[in-house]
Amino acid sequence: MQLVRGSDLDHAFAADVLAEFTRSGWLGGRTGIGHGQIATTLTSDPDGAPVVDWREIVAARRAEALETLLALPA
């Protein structure tokens, strides 16, 4: 995965999602018999970008985020 032209917020969110996927990622079904099991490695780009607390930013705009999600077509 490559995130191009993302904001610091985008990068922080994507890094957290990928870190969680690295810890316990599965794709597809039938995981009980080993299907979908993958291994991942996560390395960060050492560009010195500031670390952003995306959770704090989203929490501060929670109502707006929920309203936007609810407005999406089903």
DRENDREN-283142 format. One line per 10 residues: number of its first residue (from 1); their letters; for each residue x, y, z of N, C-alpha, C, CB. Coordinates in nm, 2 decimals, m for minus. Glycine has a CB too. Layout:
NUM> a> X:Y:Z:X:Y:Z:X:Y:Z:X:Y:Z; ...
//
This chain:
1> mqlvrgsdld> 0.08:m0.12:0.00:0.00:0.00:0.00:0.09:0.12:0.00:m0.10:0.00:0.12; 0.05:0.22:m0.07:0.12:0.35:m0.08:0.02:0.46:m0.07:0.21:0.36:m0.20; 0.04:0.55:0.03:m0.05:0.67:0.04:0.02:0.79:m0.01:m0.09:0.69:0.20; m0.03:0.84:m0.12:0.04:0.96:m0.19:m0.05:1.08:m0.17:0.06:0.93:m0.34; 0.01:1.19:m0.13:m0.05:1.32:m0.12:m0.15:1.32:0.00:m0.12:1.36:m0.24; m0.13:1.23:0.10:m0.22:1.23:0.21:m0.17:1.33:0.32:m0.22:1.09:0.28; m0.27:1.38:0.39:m0.24:1.47:0.50:m0.17:1.39:0.62:m0.36:1.54:0.55; m0.12:1.47:0.72:m0.06:1.40:0.83:m0.17:1.31:0.90:m0.01:1.50:0.93; m0.29:1.36:0.90:m0.40:1.29:0.96:m0.42:1.16:0.88:m0.53:1.37:0.96; m0.43:1.16:0.75:m0.44:1.04:0.67:m0.33:0.94:0.70:m0.44:1.08:0.52
11> hafaadvlae> m0.21:0.99:0.71:m0.10:0.90:0.73:m0.11:0.84:0.87:0.04:0.98:0.72; m0.14:0.91:0.97:m0.15:0.86:1.10:m0.26:0.75:1.11:m0.18:0.97:1.21; m0.38:0.78:1.05:m0.49:0.68:1.05:m0.45:0.55:0.97:m0.61:0.74:0.98; m0.39:0.57:0.85:m0.35:0.45:0.78:m0.24:0.37:0.85:m0.29:0.50:0.64; m0.15:0.44:0.92:m0.05:0.37:0.99:m0.11:0.28:1.11:0.06:0.46:1.05; m0.21:0.34:1.18:m0.28:0.26:1.28:m0.35:0.14:1.22:m0.37:0.35:1.36; m0.42:0.16:1.11:m0.50:0.05:1.05:m0.40:m0.06:1.01:m0.58:0.11:0.93; m0.29:m0.02:0.95:m0.20:m0.12:0.90:m0.13:m0.19:1.02:m0.09:m0.06:0.81; m0.10:m0.12:1.12:m0.04:m0.18:1.24:m0.13:m0.28:1.30:m0.01:m0.07:1.35; m0.26:m0.25:1.31:m0.36:m0.35:1.36:m0.37:m0.47:1.27:m0.50:m0.28:1.38
21> ftrsgwlggr> m0.38:m0.44:1.14:m0.38:m0.55:1.04:m0.26:m0.64:1.05:m0.40:m0.50:0.90; m0.14:m0.58:1.08:m0.02:m0.66:1.10:m0.03:m0.75:1.22:0.10:m0.56:1.11; m0.09:m0.70:1.32:m0.11:m0.78:1.45:m0.21:m0.90:1.43:m0.15:m0.70:1.56; m0.32:m0.87:1.36:m0.42:m0.98:1.35:m0.50:m0.98:1.22:m0.52:m0.96:1.46; m0.42:m0.97:1.11:m0.49:m0.96:0.98:m0.53:m1.09:0.92:m0.40:m0.89:0.88; m0.65:m1.09:0.87:m0.71:m1.21:0.79:m0.78:m1.16:0.67:m0.80:m1.29:0.89; m0.77:m1.23:0.57:m0.85:m1.20:0.44:m0.94:m1.32:0.41:m0.75:m1.17:0.33; m1.06:m1.29:0.38:m1.15:m1.40:0.34:m1.21:m1.48:0.45:m1.08:m1.49:0.25; m1.26:m1.60:0.42:m1.33:m1.68:0.52:m1.25:m1.81:0.54:m1.47:m1.71:0.48; m1.32:m1.90:0.61:m1.27:m2.03:0.65:m1.14:m2.02:0.72:m1.25:m2.12:0.52
31> tgighgqiat> m1.13:m1.93:0.82:m1.01:m1.91:0.89:m0.98:m2.02:0.99:m1.02:m1.78:0.97; m1.08:m2.10:1.02:m1.06:m2.21:1.11:m0.97:m2.32:1.06:m1.20:m2.27:1.15; m0.96:m2.33:0.92:m0.88:m2.43:0.86:m0.75:m2.36:0.79:m0.95:m2.51:0.76; m0.73:m2.24:0.83:m0.61:m2.17:0.78:m0.62:m2.09:0.66:m0.51:m2.27:0.75; m0.74:m2.08:0.60:m0.76:m2.00:0.48:m0.76:m1.85:0.52:m0.89:m2.03:0.41; m0.70:m1.77:0.44:m0.70:m1.63:0.46:m0.59:m1.58:0.55:m0.83:m1.59:0.52; m0.51:m1.67:0.61:m0.40:m1.63:0.70:m0.29:m1.57:0.62:m0.35:m1.75:0.79; m0.24:m1.45:0.66:m0.13:m1.39:0.59:m0.03:m1.33:0.69:m0.18:m1.28:0.49; 0.08:m1.31:0.64:0.18:m1.24:0.73:0.22:m1.11:0.67:0.31:m1.33:0.74; 0.23:m1.01:0.75:0.26:m0.87:0.70:0.38:m0.82:0.78:0.14:m0.78:0.71
41> tltsdpdgap> 0.44:m0.72:0.72:0.55:m0.65:0.79:0.52:m0.50:0.77:0.69:m0.69:0.73; 0.53:m0.42:0.87:0.50:m0.28:0.86:0.63:m0.20:0.89:0.39:m0.24:0.96; 0.67:m0.12:0.80:0.78:m0.03:0.83:0.74:0.11:0.80:0.91:m0.08:0.74; 0.79:0.20:0.87:0.75:0.34:0.85:0.85:0.41:0.76:0.74:0.41:0.99; 0.81:0.51:0.70:0.89:0.59:0.61:0.97:0.69:0.70:0.81:0.66:0.50; 1.10:0.69:0.71:1.17:0.77:0.80:1.18:0.92:0.75:1.30:0.72:0.83; 1.07:0.98:0.71:1.08:1.11:0.66:1.06:1.22:0.76:0.97:1.13:0.55; 1.05:1.18:0.89:1.04:1.27:1.00:0.91:1.35:1.01:1.15:1.37:0.98; 0.80:1.29:0.94:0.67:1.35:0.95:0.62:1.35:1.09:0.57:1.28:0.85; 0.55:1.46:1.13:0.50:1.47:1.27:0.39:1.36:1.29:0.44:1.60:1.30
51> vvdwreivaa> 0.39:1.31:1.41:0.29:1.21:1.45:0.16:1.29:1.49:0.34:1.12:1.56; 0.05:1.25:1.43:m0.08:1.32:1.46:m0.17:1.22:1.53:m0.15:1.36:1.33; m0.24:1.27:1.64:m0.33:1.19:1.71:m0.47:1.20:1.64:m0.35:1.23:1.86; m0.49:1.11:1.54:m0.61:1.12:1.46:m0.73:1.09:1.54:m0.60:1.02:1.34; m0.72:1.01:1.64:m0.84:0.98:1.73:m0.89:1.11:1.80:m0.81:0.87:1.83; m0.80:1.19:1.84:m0.84:1.31:1.91:m0.91:1.41:1.81:m0.72:1.38:1.97; m0.86:1.41:1.69:m0.92:1.50:1.59:m1.06:1.45:1.55:m0.83:1.51:1.47; m1.07:1.32:1.53:m1.20:1.27:1.49:m1.30:1.28:1.61:m1.19:1.12:1.45; m1.25:1.26:1.73:m1.34:1.27:1.85:m1.40:1.41:1.86:m1.27:1.23:1.97; m1.31:1.51:1.83:m1.36:1.65:1.84:m1.46:1.68:1.74:m1.24:1.74:1.83
61> rraealetll> m1.47:1.61:1.63:m1.56:1.63:1.52:m1.66:1.51:1.50:m1.49:1.67:1.39; m1.69:1.44:1.61:m1.76:1.32:1.61:m1.90:1.34:1.54:m1.78:1.27:1.75; m1.97:1.44:1.58:m2.11:1.47:1.53:m2.10:1.49:1.38:m2.17:1.59:1.60; m2.01:1.56:1.33:m1.99:1.59:1.19:m1.96:1.46:1.11:m1.88:1.70:1.16; m1.87:1.38:1.17:m1.83:1.25:1.11:m1.95:1.16:1.09:m1.72:1.18:1.18; m2.03:1.15:1.20:m2.15:1.06:1.20:m2.25:1.11:1.10:m2.21:1.05:1.34; m2.27:1.24:1.10:m2.37:1.30:1.00:m2.32:1.27:0.86:m2.38:1.45:1.02; m2.20:1.28:0.83:m2.14:1.25:0.70:m2.16:1.11:0.66:m2.00:1.29:0.69; m2.13:1.02:0.75:m2.15:0.87:0.73:m2.30:0.84:0.70:m2.10:0.79:0.84; m2.39:0.90:0.78:m2.53:0.87:0.77:m2.59:0.92:0.64:m2.61:0.93:0.88
71> alpa> m2.52:1.02:0.58:m2.57:1.08:0.45:m2.52:1.00:0.33:m2.52:1.22:0.44; m2.43:0.90:0.35:m2.39:0.82:0.24:m2.50:0.73:0.19:m2.26:0.74:0.28; m2.51:0.71:0.06:m2.61:0.63:0.00:m2.59:0.48:0.05:m2.61:0.63:m0.15; m2.70:0.41:0.07:m2.69:0.27:0.12:m2.65:0.18:0.02:m2.83:0.23:0.18
//
